[in-house]
Amino acid sequence: MRTIKSLIFALTVAAPLASYAFANDDLAVKNAIKDHQAAVVNYAEKNSKPVPNVVEYKYGMKLDIAKVVRTSPELRECKVIPQLMTYEDSRGDLNTVQYQVMSRCRGKN
């Protein structure tokens, strides 16, 4: 009986910690996307270009990439996360594409 009570206590203490870790992971992804968009707005204003809309990448989609302006940072979340890439095409227009990527895992890469 004492073992069961100890186990229940340990699980009760550990459960909020695990949910906090996952909440932080999602927050890191949202912050990375927000930071990317802020940098793109800054770049567009400096270069007198309109801020691009985010387009979801579809397999086989043709991309006319003349210059990569920015990619969102690589996160170590160990799950599939959205990634952004902003680029200039051959006409000089800004484009942002969102795609899914399997991020690296902490302690495994």
N, CA, C and O atoms as CSV, one atom per row, in Angstrom:
chain,resi,resn,atom,element,x,y,z
A,1,MET,N,N,0.817,-1.192,0.000
A,1,MET,CA,C,0.000,0.000,0.000
A,1,MET,C,C,0.867,1.265,0.000
A,1,MET,O,O,0.553,2.251,-0.666
A,2,ARG,N,N,1.951,1.211,0.756
A,2,ARG,CA,C,2.841,2.366,0.833
A,2,ARG,C,C,3.489,2.637,-0.531
A,2,ARG,O,O,3.679,3.791,-0.916
A,3,THR,N,N,3.824,1.570,-1.253
A,3,THR,CA,C,4.429,1.704,-2.572
A,3,THR,C,C,3.453,2.368,-3.541
A,3,THR,O,O,3.843,3.225,-4.333
A,4,ILE,N,N,2.204,1.976,-3.475
A,4,ILE,CA,C,1.195,2.551,-4.359
A,4,ILE,C,C,1.015,4.041,-4.066
A,4,ILE,O,O,0.914,4.849,-4.989
A,5,LYS,N,N,0.977,4.401,-2.788
A,5,LYS,CA,C,0.841,5.816,-2.425
A,5,LYS,C,C,2.045,6.617,-2.912
A,5,LYS,O,O,1.897,7.740,-3.395
A,6,SER,N,N,3.232,6.038,-2.784
A,6,SER,CA,C,4.445,6.724,-3.251
A,6,SER,C,C,4.408,6.914,-4.760
A,6,SER,O,O,4.781,7.971,-5.270
A,7,LEU,N,N,3.960,5.893,-5.468
A,7,LEU,CA,C,3.868,5.970,-6.926
A,7,LEU,C,C,2.855,7.033,-7.355
A,7,LEU,O,O,3.122,7.817,-8.265
A,8,ILE,N,N,1.709,7.056,-6.708
A,8,ILE,CA,C,0.688,8.054,-7.028
A,8,ILE,C,C,1.217,9.460,-6.751
A,8,ILE,O,O,0.994,10.376,-7.543
A,9,PHE,N,N,1.914,9.630,-5.637
A,9,PHE,CA,C,2.494,10.935,-5.312
A,9,PHE,C,C,3.507,11.360,-6.379
A,9,PHE,O,O,3.508,12.510,-6.820
A,10,ALA,N,N,4.364,10.430,-6.787
A,10,ALA,CA,C,5.387,10.745,-7.793
A,10,ALA,C,C,4.744,11.140,-9.119
A,10,ALA,O,O,5.184,12.093,-9.761
A,11,LEU,N,N,3.721,10.426,-9.528
A,11,LEU,CA,C,3.024,10.750,-10.778
A,11,LEU,C,C,2.316,12.098,-10.682
A,11,LEU,O,O,2.294,12.862,-11.647
A,12,THR,N,N,1.744,12.385,-9.533
A,12,THR,CA,C,1.063,13.661,-9.334
A,12,THR,C,C,2.038,14.829,-9.435
A,12,THR,O,O,1.703,15.879,-9.983
A,13,VAL,N,N,3.228,14.645,-8.911
A,13,VAL,CA,C,4.239,15.698,-8.957
A,13,VAL,C,C,4.820,15.836,-10.364
A,13,VAL,O,O,5.070,16.954,-10.813
A,14,ALA,N,N,5.039,14.728,-11.064
A,14,ALA,CA,C,5.702,14.744,-12.368
A,14,ALA,C,C,4.782,15.170,-13.513
A,14,ALA,O,O,5.262,15.740,-14.492
A,15,ALA,N,N,3.498,14.917,-13.422
A,15,ALA,CA,C,2.575,15.209,-14.521
A,15,ALA,C,C,2.579,16.686,-14.933
A,15,ALA,O,O,2.653,16.967,-16.130
A,16,PRO,N,N,2.503,17.631,-14.008
A,16,PRO,CA,C,2.542,19.040,-14.439
A,16,PRO,C,C,3.859,19.429,-15.100
A,16,PRO,O,O,3.880,20.288,-15.981
A,17,LEU,N,N,4.947,18.809,-14.687
A,17,LEU,CA,C,6.241,19.117,-15.294
A,17,LEU,C,C,6.264,18.718,-16.760
A,17,LEU,O,O,6.781,19.456,-17.598
A,18,ALA,N,N,5.707,17.557,-17.074
A,18,ALA,CA,C,5.673,17.096,-18.465
A,18,ALA,C,C,4.799,18.014,-19.315
A,18,ALA,O,O,5.175,18.363,-20.434
A,19,SER,N,N,3.642,18.406,-18.796
A,19,SER,CA,C,2.772,19.289,-19.577
A,19,SER,C,C,3.409,20.661,-19.757
A,19,SER,O,O,3.215,21.296,-20.794
A,20,TYR,N,N,4.158,21.125,-18.775
A,20,TYR,CA,C,4.866,22.398,-18.892
A,20,TYR,C,C,5.912,22.327,-19.999
A,20,TYR,O,O,6.076,23.278,-20.764
A,21,ALA,N,N,6.619,21.200,-20.084
A,21,ALA,CA,C,7.642,21.040,-21.124
A,21,ALA,C,C,7.017,21.099,-22.507
A,21,ALA,O,O,7.562,21.751,-23.398
A,22,PHE,N,N,5.879,20.430,-22.708
A,22,PHE,CA,C,5.230,20.453,-24.011
A,22,PHE,C,C,4.665,21.835,-24.325
A,22,PHE,O,O,4.689,22.255,-25.482
A,23,ALA,N,N,4.161,22.545,-23.328
A,23,ALA,CA,C,3.651,23.899,-23.548
A,23,ALA,C,C,4.786,24.819,-23.983
A,23,ALA,O,O,4.591,25.669,-24.851
A,24,ASN,N,N,5.956,24.661,-23.398
A,24,ASN,CA,C,7.108,25.471,-23.783
A,24,ASN,C,C,7.528,25.184,-25.213
A,24,ASN,O,O,7.937,26.097,-25.931
A,25,ASP,N,N,7.433,23.910,-25.644
A,25,ASP,CA,C,7.787,23.555,-27.012
A,25,ASP,C,C,6.903,24.308,-28.004
A,25,ASP,O,O,7.405,24.891,-28.965
A,26,ASP,N,N,5.593,24.299,-27.774
A,26,ASP,CA,C,4.673,24.994,-28.670
A,26,ASP,C,C,4.925,26.498,-28.652
A,26,ASP,O,O,4.829,27.162,-29.684
A,27,LEU,N,N,5.242,27.018,-27.500
A,27,LEU,CA,C,5.535,28.442,-27.383
A,27,LEU,C,C,6.793,28.803,-28.168
A,27,LEU,O,O,6.855,29.861,-28.793
A,28,ALA,N,N,7.785,27.934,-28.136
A,28,ALA,CA,C,9.029,28.180,-28.881
A,28,ALA,C,C,8.757,28.227,-30.382
A,28,ALA,O,O,9.315,29.070,-31.084
A,29,VAL,N,N,7.909,27.334,-30.877
A,29,VAL,CA,C,7.563,27.314,-32.307
A,29,VAL,C,C,6.822,28.599,-32.680
A,29,VAL,O,O,7.132,29.228,-33.692
A,30,LYS,N,N,5.849,28.981,-31.865
A,30,LYS,CA,C,5.084,30.208,-32.146
A,30,LYS,C,C,5.993,31.435,-32.125
A,30,LYS,O,O,5.862,32.322,-32.968
A,31,ASN,N,N,6.909,31.483,-31.167
A,31,ASN,CA,C,7.834,32.618,-31.088
A,31,ASN,C,C,8.777,32.658,-32.286
A,31,ASN,O,O,9.100,33.736,-32.784
A,32,ALA,N,N,9.219,31.496,-32.750
A,32,ALA,CA,C,10.109,31.445,-33.914
A,32,ALA,C,C,9.395,31.976,-35.157
A,32,ALA,O,O,9.986,32.714,-35.946
A,33,ILE,N,N,8.129,31.603,-35.329
A,33,ILE,CA,C,7.350,32.083,-36.475
A,33,ILE,C,C,7.111,33.590,-36.356
A,33,ILE,O,O,7.225,34.325,-37.337
A,34,LYS,N,N,6.780,34.036,-35.155
A,34,LYS,CA,C,6.550,35.471,-34.919
A,34,LYS,C,C,7.821,36.276,-35.200
A,34,LYS,O,O,7.760,37.331,-35.832
A,35,ASP,N,N,8.965,35.782,-34.734
A,35,ASP,CA,C,10.243,36.461,-34.974
A,35,ASP,C,C,10.580,36.502,-36.462
A,35,ASP,O,O,11.085,37.503,-36.970
A,36,HIS,N,N,10.290,35.392,-37.158
A,36,HIS,CA,C,10.543,35.336,-38.601
A,36,HIS,C,C,9.721,36.411,-39.314
A,36,HIS,O,O,10.239,37.159,-40.142
A,37,GLN,N,N,8.446,36.471,-38.980
A,37,GLN,CA,C,7.575,37.440,-39.640
A,37,GLN,C,C,8.011,38.877,-39.343
A,37,GLN,O,O,7.951,39.734,-40.225
A,38,ALA,N,N,8.444,39.146,-38.120
A,38,ALA,CA,C,8.912,40.497,-37.773
A,38,ALA,C,C,10.152,40.856,-38.588
A,38,ALA,O,O,10.283,41.986,-39.058
A,39,ALA,N,N,11.060,39.898,-38.756
A,39,ALA,CA,C,12.270,40.145,-39.549
A,39,ALA,C,C,11.927,40.378,-41.017
A,39,ALA,O,O,12.554,41.206,-41.678
A,40,VAL,N,N,10.938,39.653,-41.526
A,40,VAL,CA,C,10.524,39.818,-42.924
A,40,VAL,C,C,9.880,41.192,-43.128
A,40,VAL,O,O,10.134,41.852,-44.136
A,41,VAL,N,N,9.058,41.619,-42.186
A,41,VAL,CA,C,8.446,42.954,-42.275
A,41,VAL,C,C,9.543,44.014,-42.300
A,41,VAL,O,O,9.487,44.950,-43.097
A,42,ASN,N,N,10.527,43.872,-41.441
A,42,ASN,CA,C,11.652,44.812,-41.387
A,42,ASN,C,C,12.413,44.827,-42.718
A,42,ASN,O,O,12.744,45.893,-43.236
A,43,TYR,N,N,12.686,43.642,-43.265
A,43,TYR,CA,C,13.394,43.533,-44.546
A,43,TYR,C,C,12.585,44.184,-45.670
A,43,TYR,O,O,13.129,44.920,-46.493
A,44,ALA,N,N,11.285,43.903,-45.693
A,44,ALA,CA,C,10.424,44.453,-46.747
A,44,ALA,C,C,10.390,45.980,-46.681
A,44,ALA,O,O,10.458,46.652,-47.710
A,45,GLU,N,N,10.286,46.518,-45.478
A,45,GLU,CA,C,10.258,47.979,-45.333
A,45,GLU,C,C,11.579,48.611,-45.766
A,45,GLU,O,O,11.580,49.648,-46.428
A,46,LYS,N,N,12.697,47.996,-45.399
A,46,LYS,CA,C,14.012,48.533,-45.775
A,46,LYS,C,C,14.224,48.524,-47.284
A,46,LYS,O,O,14.917,49.384,-47.829
A,47,ASN,N,N,13.618,47.537,-47.959
A,47,ASN,CA,C,13.809,47.386,-49.399
A,47,ASN,C,C,12.610,47.864,-50.215
A,47,ASN,O,O,12.530,47.595,-51.413
A,48,SER,N,N,11.687,48.565,-49.580
A,48,SER,CA,C,10.493,49.117,-50.245
A,48,SER,C,C,9.729,48.058,-51.030
A,48,SER,O,O,9.373,48.261,-52.191
A,49,LYS,N,N,9.484,46.933,-50.380
A,49,LYS,CA,C,8.737,45.841,-51.013
A,49,LYS,C,C,7.530,45.511,-50.147
A,49,LYS,O,O,7.567,45.714,-48.934
A,50,PRO,N,N,6.460,45.004,-50.756
A,50,PRO,CA,C,5.308,44.606,-49.945
A,50,PRO,C,C,5.624,43.341,-49.133
A,50,PRO,O,O,6.379,42.474,-49.572
A,51,VAL,N,N,5.030,43.263,-47.948
A,51,VAL,CA,C,5.214,42.093,-47.089
A,51,VAL,C,C,4.443,40.925,-47.707
A,51,VAL,O,O,3.258,41.063,-48.010
A,52,PRO,N,N,5.097,39.783,-47.896
A,52,PRO,CA,C,4.422,38.658,-48.545
A,52,PRO,C,C,3.461,37.933,-47.608
A,52,PRO,O,O,3.655,37.913,-46.393
A,53,ASN,N,N,2.428,37.341,-48.191
A,53,ASN,CA,C,1.540,36.453,-47.446
A,53,ASN,C,C,2.221,35.100,-47.311
A,53,ASN,O,O,3.019,34.713,-48.165
A,54,VAL,N,N,1.910,34.389,-46.251
A,54,VAL,CA,C,2.461,33.048,-46.057
A,54,VAL,C,C,1.631,32.069,-46.879
A,54,VAL,O,O,0.407,32.018,-46.756
A,55,VAL,N,N,2.315,31.289,-47.722
A,55,VAL,CA,C,1.666,30.293,-48.570
A,55,VAL,C,C,2.094,28.911,-48.088
A,55,VAL,O,O,3.282,28.657,-47.886
A,56,GLU,N,N,1.129,28.025,-47.905
A,56,GLU,CA,C,1.423,26.655,-47.486
A,56,GLU,C,C,2.020,25.885,-48.665
A,56,GLU,O,O,1.430,25.846,-49.745
A,57,TYR,N,N,3.179,25.276,-48.460
A,57,TYR,CA,C,3.831,24.517,-49.526
A,57,TYR,C,C,3.031,23.257,-49.821
A,57,TYR,O,O,2.576,22.564,-48.912
A,58,LYS,N,N,2.871,22.979,-51.088
A,58,LYS,CA,C,2.228,21.740,-51.550
A,58,LYS,C,C,3.254,20.961,-52.352
A,58,LYS,O,O,4.038,21.551,-53.095
A,59,TYR,N,N,3.260,19.659,-52.213
A,59,TYR,CA,C,4.222,18.821,-52.917
A,59,TYR,C,C,4.146,19.082,-54.415
A,59,TYR,O,O,3.061,19.088,-54.997
A,60,GLY,N,N,5.302,19.297,-55.036
A,60,GLY,CA,C,5.372,19.551,-56.467
A,60,GLY,C,C,5.209,21.019,-56.842
A,60,GLY,O,O,5.286,21.372,-58.019
A,61,MET,N,N,4.985,21.863,-55.859
A,61,MET,CA,C,4.812,23.294,-56.111
A,61,MET,C,C,6.096,23.876,-56.701
A,61,MET,O,O,7.188,23.614,-56.195
A,62,LYS,N,N,5.968,24.658,-57.760
A,62,LYS,CA,C,7.131,25.272,-58.407
A,62,LYS,C,C,7.549,26.506,-57.617
A,62,LYS,O,O,6.732,27.382,-57.333
A,63,LEU,N,N,8.819,26.564,-57.268
A,63,LEU,CA,C,9.364,27.712,-56.540
A,63,LEU,C,C,10.422,28.384,-57.404
A,63,LEU,O,O,11.331,27.727,-57.911
A,64,ASP,N,N,10.301,29.682,-57.565
A,64,ASP,CA,C,11.257,30.483,-58.331
A,64,ASP,C,C,12.114,31.240,-57.316
A,64,ASP,O,O,11.820,32.388,-56.981
A,65,ILE,N,N,13.168,30.597,-56.832
A,65,ILE,CA,C,13.995,31.177,-55.771
A,65,ILE,C,C,15.267,31.763,-56.368
A,65,ILE,O,O,16.134,31.037,-56.854
A,66,ALA,N,N,15.363,33.087,-56.323
A,66,ALA,CA,C,16.586,33.758,-56.775
A,66,ALA,C,C,17.505,34.027,-55.588
A,66,ALA,O,O,18.728,33.944,-55.706
A,67,LYS,N,N,16.896,34.354,-54.428
A,67,LYS,CA,C,17.691,34.667,-53.236
A,67,LYS,C,C,16.876,34.315,-51.994
A,67,LYS,O,O,15.739,34.762,-51.846
A,68,VAL,N,N,17.455,33.518,-51.109
A,68,VAL,CA,C,16.796,33.217,-49.836
A,68,VAL,C,C,17.070,34.378,-48.887
A,68,VAL,O,O,18.223,34.713,-48.614
A,69,VAL,N,N,16.008,34.980,-48.394
A,69,VAL,CA,C,16.124,36.120,-47.487
A,69,VAL,C,C,16.268,35.635,-46.048
A,69,VAL,O,O,17.118,36.123,-45.303
A,70,ARG,N,N,15.425,34.665,-45.662
A,70,ARG,CA,C,15.456,34.190,-44.279
A,70,ARG,C,C,14.723,32.865,-44.169
A,70,ARG,O,O,13.729,32.629,-44.855
A,71,THR,N,N,15.225,32.009,-43.301
A,71,THR,CA,C,14.504,30.801,-42.907
A,71,THR,C,C,14.322,30.862,-41.401
A,71,THR,O,O,15.158,31.420,-40.690
A,72,SER,N,N,13.231,30.289,-40.916
A,72,SER,CA,C,13.023,30.295,-39.472
A,72,SER,C,C,14.072,29.393,-38.823
A,72,SER,O,O,14.549,28.454,-39.460
A,73,PRO,N,N,14.436,29.661,-37.575
A,73,PRO,CA,C,15.528,28.924,-36.940
A,73,PRO,C,C,15.189,27.459,-36.709
A,73,PRO,O,O,14.026,27.076,-36.578
A,74,GLU,N,N,16.229,26.668,-36.664
A,74,GLU,CA,C,16.070,25.241,-36.399
A,74,GLU,C,C,15.833,25.046,-34.904
A,74,GLU,O,O,16.617,25.509,-34.074
A,75,LEU,N,N,14.753,24.363,-34.576
A,75,LEU,CA,C,14.424,24.103,-33.173
A,75,LEU,C,C,14.637,22.631,-32.860
A,75,LEU,O,O,14.537,21.784,-33.748
A,76,ARG,N,N,14.922,22.331,-31.633
A,76,ARG,CA,C,15.104,20.943,-31.197
A,76,ARG,C,C,13.872,20.518,-30.405
A,76,ARG,O,O,13.887,20.487,-29.174
A,77,GLU,N,N,12.814,20.196,-31.127
A,77,GLU,CA,C,11.542,19.849,-30.509
A,77,GLU,C,C,11.222,18.359,-30.607
A,77,GLU,O,O,10.355,17.867,-29.884
A,78,CYS,N,N,11.898,17.647,-31.478
A,78,CYS,CA,C,11.702,16.206,-31.677
A,78,CYS,C,C,10.268,15.882,-32.128
A,78,CYS,O,O,9.651,14.929,-31.652
A,79,LYS,N,N,9.765,16.693,-33.045
A,79,LYS,CA,C,8.440,16.464,-33.617
A,79,LYS,C,C,8.335,17.247,-34.925
A,79,LYS,O,O,9.230,18.021,-35.266
A,80,VAL,N,N,7.258,17.046,-35.641
A,80,VAL,CA,C,7.029,17.782,-36.883
A,80,VAL,C,C,6.552,19.185,-36.517
A,80,VAL,O,O,5.595,19.355,-35.762
A,81,ILE,N,N,7.244,20.192,-37.070
A,81,ILE,CA,C,6.915,21.588,-36.766
A,81,ILE,C,C,6.861,22.392,-38.063
A,81,ILE,O,O,7.460,21.998,-39.064
A,82,PRO,N,N,6.143,23.521,-38.048
A,82,PRO,CA,C,6.136,24.381,-39.230
A,82,PRO,C,C,7.447,25.151,-39.350
A,82,PRO,O,O,8.024,25.580,-38.351
A,83,GLN,N,N,7.897,25.315,-40.566
A,83,GLN,CA,C,9.121,26.063,-40.868
A,83,GLN,C,C,8.758,27.096,-41.925
A,83,GLN,O,O,7.938,26.820,-42.801
A,84,LEU,N,N,9.350,28.272,-41.857
A,84,LEU,CA,C,9.100,29.320,-42.839
A,84,LEU,C,C,10.365,29.629,-43.621
A,84,LEU,O,O,11.468,29.622,-43.073
A,85,MET,N,N,10.192,29.900,-44.904
A,85,MET,CA,C,11.291,30.368,-45.736
A,85,MET,C,C,10.771,31.560,-46.542
A,85,MET,O,O,9.745,31.475,-47.216
A,86,THR,N,N,11.495,32.660,-46.457
A,86,THR,CA,C,11.161,33.843,-47.247
A,86,THR,C,C,12.253,34.029,-48.278
A,86,THR,O,O,13.441,33.952,-47.964
A,87,TYR,N,N,11.843,34.275,-49.509
A,87,TYR,CA,C,12.809,34.405,-50.602
A,87,TYR,C,C,12.343,35.452,-51.604
A,87,TYR,O,O,11.174,35.834,-51.641
A,88,GLU,N,N,13.290,35.899,-52.408
A,88,GLU,CA,C,12.977,36.768,-53.541
A,88,GLU,C,C,12.971,35.899,-54.791
A,88,GLU,O,O,13.851,35.057,-54.973
A,89,ASP,N,N,11.980,36.106,-55.648
A,89,ASP,CA,C,11.950,35.367,-56.910
A,89,ASP,C,C,12.746,36.132,-57.970
A,89,ASP,O,O,13.337,37.170,-57.674
A,90,SER,N,N,12.760,35.627,-59.187
A,90,SER,CA,C,13.566,36.241,-60.252
A,90,SER,C,C,13.081,37.642,-60.630
A,90,SER,O,O,13.821,38.403,-61.255
A,91,ARG,N,N,11.849,37.990,-60.260
A,91,ARG,CA,C,11.335,39.345,-60.511
A,91,ARG,C,C,11.627,40.293,-59.348
A,91,ARG,O,O,11.348,41.489,-59.439
A,92,GLY,N,N,12.188,39.767,-58.255
A,92,GLY,CA,C,12.488,40.589,-57.085
A,92,GLY,C,C,11.360,40.658,-56.076
A,92,GLY,O,O,11.457,41.384,-55.087
A,93,ASP,N,N,10.283,39.907,-56.313
A,93,ASP,CA,C,9.151,39.894,-55.382
A,93,ASP,C,C,9.460,38.993,-54.191
A,93,ASP,O,O,10.127,37.969,-54.334
A,94,LEU,N,N,8.970,39.383,-53.016
A,94,LEU,CA,C,9.138,38.567,-51.815
A,94,LEU,C,C,8.039,37.518,-51.731
A,94,LEU,O,O,6.880,37.788,-52.048
A,95,ASN,N,N,8.413,36.330,-51.305
A,95,ASN,CA,C,7.480,35.223,-51.112
A,95,ASN,C,C,7.845,34.522,-49.813
A,95,ASN,O,O,9.023,34.416,-49.472
A,96,THR,N,N,6.833,34.041,-49.081
A,96,THR,CA,C,7.075,33.244,-47.880
A,96,THR,C,C,6.313,31.937,-48.015
A,96,THR,O,O,5.117,31.924,-48.305
A,97,VAL,N,N,7.022,30.843,-47.802
A,97,VAL,CA,C,6.443,29.509,-47.885
A,97,VAL,C,C,6.544,28.858,-46.513
A,97,VAL,O,O,7.584,28.920,-45.857
A,98,GLN,N,N,5.447,28.230,-46.090
A,98,GLN,CA,C,5.458,27.461,-44.845
A,98,GLN,C,C,5.403,25.989,-45.207
A,98,GLN,O,O,4.592,25.573,-46.034
A,99,TYR,N,N,6.261,25.210,-44.590
A,99,TYR,CA,C,6.301,23.775,-44.834
A,99,TYR,C,C,6.550,23.070,-43.513
A,99,TYR,O,O,6.926,23.701,-42.525
A,100,GLN,N,N,6.342,21.774,-43.498
A,100,GLN,CA,C,6.516,20.981,-42.282
A,100,GLN,C,C,7.867,20.284,-42.320
A,100,GLN,O,O,8.304,19.814,-43.370
A,101,VAL,N,N,8.526,20.221,-41.167
A,101,VAL,CA,C,9.833,19.585,-41.084
A,101,VAL,C,C,9.918,18.819,-39.769
A,101,VAL,O,O,9.371,19.242,-38.751
A,102,MET,N,N,10.611,17.689,-39.808
A,102,MET,CA,C,10.876,16.949,-38.569
A,102,MET,C,C,12.078,17.599,-37.919
A,102,MET,O,O,13.185,17.564,-38.457
A,103,SER,N,N,11.857,18.190,-36.766
A,103,SER,CA,C,12.947,18.891,-36.086
A,103,SER,C,C,13.899,17.897,-35.430
A,103,SER,O,O,13.583,16.720,-35.252
A,104,ARG,N,N,15.055,18.403,-35.084
A,104,ARG,CA,C,16.038,17.561,-34.408
A,104,ARG,C,C,15.583,17.280,-32.984
A,104,ARG,O,O,14.776,18.011,-32.409
A,105,CYS,N,N,16.120,16.208,-32.438
A,105,CYS,CA,C,15.770,15.821,-31.076
A,105,CYS,C,C,16.910,16.146,-30.127
A,105,CYS,O,O,18.077,15.928,-30.449
A,106,ARG,N,N,16.572,16.662,-28.972
A,106,ARG,CA,C,17.583,16.961,-27.956
A,106,ARG,C,C,18.285,15.680,-27.543
A,106,ARG,O,O,17.644,14.683,-27.211
A,107,GLY,N,N,19.605,15.721,-27.568
A,107,GLY,CA,C,20.373,14.574,-27.108
A,107,GLY,C,C,20.468,13.431,-28.093
A,107,GLY,O,O,21.088,12.414,-27.782
A,108,LYS,N,N,19.874,13.559,-29.276
A,108,LYS,CA,C,19.905,12.464,-30.251
A,108,LYS,C,C,20.660,12.825,-31.509
A,108,LYS,O,O,21.001,11.933,-32.286
A,109,ASN,N,N,20.939,14.107,-31.745
A,109,ASN,CA,C,21.657,14.518,-32.952
A,109,ASN,C,C,22.847,15.332,-32.548
A,109,ASN,O,O,23.603,15.788,-33.406
